Amino acid sequence: MIQVRRDAEIYEKEGGWFHARWHFSFDEYRDPEWMDFGSLRVFNDDRLVPGVAWPMHPHRDIEGLTYVVEGTFQHADSLRGDDYPVLPAGSVQRMTLGSGAWHSEQNASDTEPMRFIQLWIMPREAGLPPSVEQRVFTKEARTGRLMKVISAEGGDAVLVHQDAAVYVSSLPAGQSLSHKFEDGTGGYLYVIRGEGRLNGDRLGTRDTAKVRDEPELSL
């Protein structure tokens, strides 16, 4: 089953120094039909104006995953302060908040806006030691294919403490690709930019699709 949700249906929040689109219930947004999807609890598409930082705030027992869409991303936390490399577009970060930590997302540029997608995946166990992993991936590496950037195995991808994976792709016009699912698994697809078809359904920019009980996807 494929459940398409259009751009106009997603909750939008304008905060002046930030602009957010919350796919699942978050902060003041409450929708019992959109609380989570499997181990995926949060999917936010956020923008920060130049030079601004999301204030330090605490979490625990979540895997906080960040994909940098545009601009440059700076991270700070209660583990190492702001002693982290600045991440360009295409980069991925995981922060295991486990037993508890504070963190902050920041726009590293004083002149350019920054856009990032943040996911919360619930870990397979509680109380993990807090940790951070960051990697830079290029557009060339994801062009024409689904590139796994987060996985339960780690390796060439950022490790996540759950049976989950995140893929990204820059698919040129006219090209197609497919993805097979193991029994009992599903997926959440998001069109960052552009338009295409998912198993025949037309999707446009910022449209999403929940996928259940589908052996294979065709994009």
N, C-alpha and C positions, 0 to 999 in steps of 0.2 A: 504494500500500500504506500502511496506517495501523497502526502498532505501538503499542498502548496499554500504558503502564506505570503501575501503581497506586501510590498514596501509600505503602502499606505496604512496597513493594519498594525504595524509595529509601533510600540509606544515610543514617543519622542519627548525629550526633556531639553529645554533651553535654559542654561544657567548663566549666561553672560560670558564668563571665562571658559565655559565648557559647553559642548553640545553632545547629547547622548541619545542613542537608540537602544532600548532595552527589550530584548526578545522574550525573556522570561521574567517572572515576578521579581522585582528588585526595588529596594527603598520604598517609595510611596506607591509604586506600581504593583497592583495585586490582580491577578487573573488566575482563577483556579484551573483553567484549561491550559495555562502556560506557566506551570511551576518548574518543570524540569523535563528532561528527556533522557531516560536511562541514567547514566552517571553524570550527564551534563546538566549542571544546575544554573549557570549564568552564561549568557552570550550577549556582550555589549559592544556596540560600535561607537567609540568615543572620539571626540575631537577636543584638543586643547589649544587655546590661543597662544601666540608667541610668549615665551618666558615664564609661563605659569606652571605651578606644581600642584597636583592633587594633594591636599594635606595628609600628613602621616596618619594612618589609621590601622587598627589591629584586626587580625583574622586568625582563625585556627582551623585545622582539619579540612583544608581545601588545597587543591592543586591550582594555583593561579597561573594561567597561561596567557601570554601576550604575543600578538602578531602585529608588527609595525607595518602599517599600510602606506603612510606618507609622512615625510619629515624625519625628525630624529628624536629618539626616545631615551630618556635618562631615568634610571631606577635608583632609589635610596631605601634603606631599611634599617631595622634595629640590629642587624647582624654586622654590617660593614659600613654603615653610613651611606655616602654617595660614591664609594670606592668601586665603581663599576664602569666598564667601557660604555660610551654612548653608542646606541644601536641605530643603524640606518634602516630605511625601508626594506622590507623583506626579512628582517630579523625575527627571531623567536626567543622568548624567555619563559622559563618555568620557575615559579617560586613555590616551594613546598612550605605551607604555613603550619602544618602539623601541630606540634605542641603549643604553638602560638608565636606570633611575631608582628611587628609593625612594618608597614611599607608605604611608599609614595611613588606615584607615576608622575613624570615631569616631562615637559617639552624642553628639549635641550637647546632649542634655537630661540634667540631674542627677536627674530624677524619673520620666521616662517611658522605657519600652523602645523600641528601634528595630529595624525589620525592613527588610532590603534584599535585592534579588536581584542577584547579580553574575555576569556572563558574561565569558568570555574568547573573543574571536574572533581567529583567527590572521590577521595582516595580509597584504596581497598582496605586500609586499616587506619585507626586513629592514633594520634600521638607521635607521628613521625618527627624526627629531628628537622627543624627548619633548614632549608638550603636553597640555593639559586643556581640555575644553569642558563647560559645565554649562548646563542649561536647566530652567525650571520649567514644568510643564504642569498644567492644572487637570483636576479630575474631570469638569466640565461639557464640556470639549473632547473627552474620550474616550467620553462617554456615548452609547450607541446606534450606535457606529461603531468600526471599526479605525483608530486614529490612529497614523500612522507617526512614531515619536519618534527613531529612529536610521536613517540611510540612507547609502549611498555617495555621494549627491549633496549632502548637507547641506541648505542652504536652510532650510526651516521645521523641519527635524529636526537632531539632533546628527550630525555627520559621523563615519563610520567608514571606515577605510582598507581596505575589502574589499567585494566584491560581496555585500552582506548588508544586511538591514533588520530592525528590531524594531518591532512594532506592539503597542499596548495598547488594551484596551477595557473599559468598564464597561457590560455589556449588561443592560438591565432585563428582568425576568421576562416571558416570553411573546414577546419580540422575537427576531429572527434576523438574520444577516448572512452574507455569503459573501466568499471571497477566491480569486482565480485565480492559478495558478502558471505561470510561463514554463517551457518545455521544459527539462529538465535541472536544475531547481531543486526544493528541498524545504523543509520547515518543521519547527519544533519548537514544539509548543503546550503551555502550562502554565496550569492553572486555579488562579489565586491564591486565589480564594474563590468558593464557590457550586457549582452543578451545571448541566449542560446536555448537549447532544448534538453530536457531531462526525460528520457524514456518517452519522448513525444510531447511533453508539456512545455510550453514556452515560458521561459523565465527571463525577467529583466533585472536591471541594477537594483540591488538590495532586496530582491525577492529571496525567499527561503523555501526549503522543503524538508519535512520529516520523512524519513524512509524506513519502513518496517516490512519485514517478510518479503523482500525483493532479492532474488538471487544475484542480480547483476544490474548495474546502472550504465546507461549509455548517455554520454554528454556530447 
